[in-house]
Amino acid sequence: MELFRSPLRTYDHEGAMRAYLNNLPMRTWLLLVGPALVIAYPIARIVLPAVIHAVVPEVVRTVLSTI
């Protein structure tokens, strides 16, 4: 073991974050994912149809609705 940590040492922040996220308990994951789902659901129900309506031409939508 070393006595003093070198200030010039490179530290892999991505690896540290991956290790941190891999070792989170299930309760913490639920606390993170729950609000994300609550926010994502209305966005998916409102924004996605509006984007599809803006991107897909009227003719294609008419054909798809008749099928």
Secondary structure, DSSP 8 states (H G I E B T S, - for coil): --SS--TT----HHHHHHHHHHT--HHHHHHHHHHHHHHHHHHHHHHHHHHHHHHS-HHHHHHHHH-
